Amino acid sequence: MELTQTPFPYLRRLGWTDWLFGVLLFGGATFGLQRYGAYMDVYEKTILFGAAGLFSVLGWNWRPMRSLVLVVAGASLFAISLYQDELARADGVFFLKYLLSSQSAILWMSVLFALATASYWTGILARSAFAARAGSVLTWCAVAFGFIGLMVRWYESYLIGADIGHIPVSNLYEVFVLFCMVTALFYLLYEDRYGTRSLGAFVLLIICAAVGFLLWYTFDREAHQIQPLVPALQSWWMKIHVPANFIGYGSFALAAMVGVAYLLAERGVLAGRLPPLPVLDEVMYRSISVGFAFFTIATILGALWAADAWGAYWQWDPKETWALIVWLNYAAWLHMRMMKGLRGTLPAWWALVGLLVTTFAFIGVNMFLSGLHSYGQL
């Protein structure tokens, strides 16, 4: 059969660098399986190779993701090699102490996000293309350090003990880092696709708010300490439910900040410095669509996890109830957009109010309500 007749025309567009990238990822997954397979069950092995396939496709379709994956993988493996199976080396080895231990990397992430925010605002207020570009570079660096921090933290948890080790998405500290990464990555994708950096000034504000909470949570509550998983979280479901959930949360937060930009642009504030209103409306719609898809998946996975752990798919636990409220809110938003053609000011306000609803479901339930999900309390 000739190549032009292949049933997979998408594969014809791939060059040798694309295939090399995929081979490297699957090679890394195979290495991980050989070295850590004894600690993994069949579900975790499936997730490992599924992630290799997912990031291969992401790298094929969005080239900056390729560089990010390679940098994070290389730096994480370098950090792991420096530990030499001794957690105490984090305080004695220069690169670990000041750069690549989980806590150091996450602190670098926090600093870089703050600098990126300042750069984006300088770019938009001073009409400085250089400052705006610097904001993009700093954001990419912050994302890289955040992912390095999570990867190294994963390894550190196993250095504490094989029964302690777990994927770092199990508490508020870890998921706040994940939230920052997801929100920033989706913003960078839209920045690339729409060729505008002016939205970074707005989107990075919500990320900086998350970073501020993270720093308070670290220094006031010492939340960065790695703790054993509570029994309810000792499940492979956590590895897919939580990331899907926070892709939803990050996309909803991004849409809300784009909504703020829309409301300002509509009133002539920062006129000529923000994208046209139709572009802002489109980014808001795409963000909510992606967030709703992943939040729906996360809700279904959460129900399956609940049935496995507690014997029932739904028990009207406060976290479940507020997750349903979030889902209904954005389902209504999308219905009005797709069926009624709703555009403009009302959807922007709605997206902003939706952020408040989502924030309460994310944090408020843990602070003020108790239930089956109370293991995430402040």
C-alpha positions in Angstrom: 0.0 0.0 0.0 1.3 3.4 -0.9 1.9 6.0 1.9 -0.7 8.3 0.3 -3.3 5.6 0.9 -2.6 5.2 4.6 -5.7 5.1 6.8 -3.9 7.4 9.2 -3.2 10.6 7.2 -2.4 12.5 10.5 0.8 10.3 10.8 2.0 11.5 7.4 2.6 15.0 8.8 5.0 13.8 11.5 8.7 14.2 10.9 11.7 12.3 12.3 11.9 14.7 15.3 8.3 14.0 16.1 9.0 10.2 16.1 12.2 10.7 18.1 10.2 12.7 20.7 7.7 9.8 21.0 10.4 7.2 21.2 12.1 9.2 24.0 8.9 9.4 26.0 8.1 5.7 25.7 11.8 4.9 26.4 11.5 6.9 29.6 8.3 5.1 30.5 10.0 1.8 29.9 12.9 2.9 32.1 10.5 3.9 34.8 8.7 0.6 34.6 11.9 -1.4 34.9 13.1 0.6 37.9 9.9 1.3 39.8 7.6 -1.4 38.4 7.7 -3.3 41.7 5.9 -0.4 43.4 3.2 -0.1 40.7 0.0 -2.0 40.0 -1.5 -2.7 36.6 -3.5 0.5 36.7 -0.4 2.6 37.4 1.5 1.0 34.7 -1.4 1.7 32.3 -1.4 5.3 33.4 2.4 5.5 32.9 2.3 4.5 29.3 -0.9 6.3 28.7 0.8 9.5 29.8 3.7 8.8 27.5 1.2 8.6 24.6 -0.7 11.7 25.7 2.4 13.9 26.0 3.7 12.5 22.6 0.5 13.8 20.9 0.6 17.1 22.8 4.3 17.6 21.7 3.4 16.8 18.1 0.6 19.4 18.1 2.2 22.0 20.2 5.9 22.2 19.9 6.7 24.3 23.0 5.2 21.4 25.1 8.0 19.2 23.6 10.7 21.4 25.1 8.9 21.6 28.4 8.6 17.8 28.8 12.3 17.3 27.9 13.5 20.0 30.3 11.3 18.7 33.2 12.3 15.1 32.6 16.0 15.9 32.3 16.1 18.2 35.4 14.0 15.8 37.4 16.2 12.8 36.6 19.3 14.9 37.4 17.8 15.8 40.8 16.9 12.2 41.5 20.4 11.1 40.7 21.8 13.7 43.2 19.8 12.2 46.1 21.5 8.8 45.9 18.6 7.3 47.8 19.2 9.7 50.8 16.6 12.3 51.5 19.0 14.2 53.8 21.1 15.2 50.8 18.5 17.8 50.0 20.0 20.0 52.7 23.7 19.4 51.7 23.9 19.2 47.9 24.1 22.6 46.3 21.7 22.0 43.3 19.2 20.3 45.5 19.3 22.8 48.3 19.0 25.9 46.1 17.4 24.7 42.9 15.9 21.3 42.4 14.6 19.8 45.6 10.8 19.9 45.6 10.5 22.8 48.0 13.3 24.8 46.3 11.8 24.3 42.8 8.3 25.2 44.0 9.7 28.4 45.6 11.4 29.3 42.4 8.1 28.7 40.6 6.4 31.2 43.0 9.1 33.8 42.4 9.0 33.4 38.7 5.2 33.7 38.5 5.4 37.0 40.5 8.1 38.3 38.1 6.1 37.2 35.1 3.0 39.0 36.4 5.0 42.2 36.8 6.5 41.8 33.3 3.1 41.2 31.7 1.6 44.3 33.3 4.7 46.4 32.3 4.2 45.2 28.8 0.5 46.1 28.7 0.8 49.5 30.5 4.0 50.7 28.8 3.2 49.0 25.5 6.6 47.2 25.8 6.9 44.1 23.5 10.1 43.2 25.3 8.4 43.1 28.7 5.6 41.1 27.3 8.0 38.6 25.8 9.8 38.4 29.1 6.5 37.6 30.8 6.1 34.7 28.5 9.6 33.4 29.1 9.2 33.8 32.9 5.9 31.9 32.8 7.4 29.0 30.9 10.2 28.9 33.4 7.8 29.0 36.3 5.8 26.1 34.8 9.0 24.1 34.3 10.1 24.6 37.9 6.6 23.7 39.2 6.5 20.4 37.3 10.1 19.7 38.4 9.0 20.3 42.0 6.1 17.9 41.7 8.2 15.2 40.0 10.9 15.4 42.6 8.4 15.5 45.4 7.0 12.3 44.1 10.4 10.7 44.4 11.0 12.2 47.8 7.9 10.7 49.2 9.2 7.2 48.3 12.6 8.1 50.0 10.6 8.6 53.2 9.2 5.1 52.8 7.7 2.8 50.3 4.4 2.9 52.1 4.5 6.7 52.2 5.2 7.3 48.5 2.4 8.6 46.4 1.7 10.9 43.4 1.8 14.5 44.5 -1.9 15.4 44.1 -3.2 14.4 47.5 -3.6 17.6 49.5 -4.2 21.3 49.2 -0.5 22.2 48.9 0.1 19.8 46.1 -3.1 20.6 44.2 -2.5 24.3 44.4 0.8 23.8 42.6 -1.0 21.7 40.1 -3.6 24.4 39.7 -0.9 27.0 38.9 0.6 24.7 36.3 -2.6 23.9 34.6 -3.9 27.5 34.5 -0.5 28.8 33.2 -0.2 26.1 30.5 -3.7 26.7 29.1 -3.0 30.4 29.1 0.3 29.8 27.2 -1.5 27.7 24.7 -4.1 30.4 24.0 -1.3 33.0 23.9 0.4 31.0 21.2 -2.8 30.3 19.2 -4.2 33.8 19.3 -0.8 35.6 19.0 -1.4 38.0 22.0 0.4 38.4 25.3 -1.9 41.1 26.8 -4.1 38.5 28.6 -1.2 37.3 30.6 -1.5 40.4 32.8 -5.0 39.2 33.9 -4.5 35.4 33.9 -1.3 35.6 36.0 -3.2 37.5 38.7 -5.3 34.5 39.6 -2.1 32.4 39.5 -0.4 34.8 41.8 -3.4 34.7 44.2 -2.9 30.9 44.3 0.8 31.3 44.8 0.1 33.7 47.7 -2.1 31.1 49.4 0.5 28.4 48.7 3.2 30.5 50.4 1.0 31.2 53.4 0.0 27.6 53.6 3.7 26.6 53.5 5.2 29.0 56.1 2.2 29.2 58.4 1.0 25.6 58.4 4.2 23.8 57.1 2.0 22.2 54.5 5.0 21.4 52.3 5.8 18.5 54.6 5.1 15.1 52.9 2.5 13.2 54.8 1.2 9.6 54.5 -2.0 9.2 52.5 -5.2 8.8 54.4 -6.9 5.5 53.7 -9.6 7.2 51.5 -6.9 8.4 49.1 -4.9 5.2 48.8 -6.4 4.4 45.4 -5.4 4.5 41.8 -8.5 6.5 41.1 -6.8 9.5 42.6 -4.2 9.6 39.9 -6.8 10.3 37.2 -9.7 12.0 39.1 -7.6 14.8 40.7 -5.7 15.9 37.5 -9.0 15.9 35.5 -10.6 18.0 38.2 -7.9 20.6 38.2 -7.8 20.9 34.5 -11.4 22.0 34.9 -10.7 24.4 37.8 -7.7 25.9 35.9 -9.8 26.4 32.7 -12.7 28.0 34.6 -10.3 30.4 36.4 -8.7 31.4 33.1 -12.1 32.0 31.6 -13.0 34.3 34.6 -9.9 36.4 34.1 -10.5 36.7 30.4 -14.0 37.8 31.4 -12.5 40.6 33.5 -10.4 41.7 30.5 -13.6 41.6 28.3 -15.5 43.8 30.8 -12.7 46.4 30.9 -12.2 46.4 27.2 -15.9 46.8 26.6 -15.8 50.0 28.7 -12.7 51.4 26.9 -10.2 50.6 29.7 -6.8 49.7 28.2 -8.3 50.4 24.8 -6.2 49.2 22.0 -4.0 47.1 24.3 -6.3 44.2 24.7 -7.4 41.8 21.9 -10.7 42.5 20.1 -13.9 41.7 22.0 -14.7 38.7 19.7 -11.3 37.2 20.4 -11.8 37.6 24.2 -15.3 36.0 23.8 -13.8 33.1 21.9 -11.1 32.4 24.4 -13.6 32.5 27.2 -15.8 30.1 25.4 -13.0 27.7 24.6 -11.7 27.8 28.2 -15.1 27.0 29.6 -15.7 24.2 27.0 -12.4 22.5 27.9 -12.9 23.0 31.6 -16.5 21.6 31.4 -15.4 18.5 29.5 -12.7 17.7 32.0 -14.8 18.6 35.0 -17.5 16.2 33.7 -14.9 13.4 33.3 -13.6 14.1 36.8 -17.1 14.0 38.2 -17.8 10.7 36.6 -14.5 9.3 37.8 -15.2 10.6 41.3 -18.6 8.8 41.3 -16.8 5.6 40.3 -14.2 6.1 42.9 -16.9 6.7 45.5 -18.7 3.5 44.6 -15.4 1.6 44.9 -14.5 3.2 48.3 -17.8 3.8 50.0 -20.2 1.5 48.1 -22.4 4.3 46.6 -21.9 6.5 43.5 -23.4 9.6 45.2 -24.1 10.5 48.8 -24.8 14.2 48.7 -21.6 14.9 50.6 -20.9 18.7 50.7 -18.0 18.3 48.2 -20.2 16.3 45.8 -23.0 18.8 46.1 -20.9 21.7 45.3 -19.2 19.9 42.5 -22.7 19.4 41.1 -23.4 23.1 41.5 -20.3 24.0 39.6 -21.2 21.5 36.8 -24.7 22.9 36.5 -23.5 26.5 36.4 -21.1 25.9 33.5 -23.6 23.6 31.8 -26.1 26.4 31.8 -23.4 28.8 30.6 -22.6 26.6 27.6 -26.3 25.9 26.9 -27.0 29.7 26.7 -24.0 30.2 24.5 -24.6 27.3 22.1 -28.4 27.2 22.0 -29.3 30.8 22.5 -26.2 32.5 21.0 -25.5 34.4 24.2 -22.5 36.7 23.8 -21.0 39.8 25.4 -21.3 41.3 28.8 -23.6 38.8 30.5 -21.4 35.7 29.8 -18.3 37.6 31.0 -20.0 38.5 34.3 -21.3 34.9 34.5 -17.8 33.5 34.1 -16.5 35.8 36.8 -19.3 34.8 39.2 -18.6 31.2 38.2 -15.1 31.6 39.6 -16.5 32.5 43.0 -18.7 29.4 42.9 -15.7 27.2 41.8 -13.5 28.7 44.5 -16.0 27.8 47.2 -16.2 24.3 45.9 -12.4 24.1 45.7 -11.5 25.7 49.1 -14.6 26.9 50.9 -16.0 23.4 51.4 -12.7 22.3 53.0 -12.8 25.4 55.3 -16.4 25.6 56.4 -18.1 22.2 55.8 -17.4 18.7 56.8 -18.1 15.4 55.2 -16.5 12.4 53.5 -14.0 14.7 51.8 -12.8 16.4 55.0 -9.2 15.1 54.6 -8.4 18.3 52.7 -9.1 20.7 55.6 -6.9 23.8 56.1 
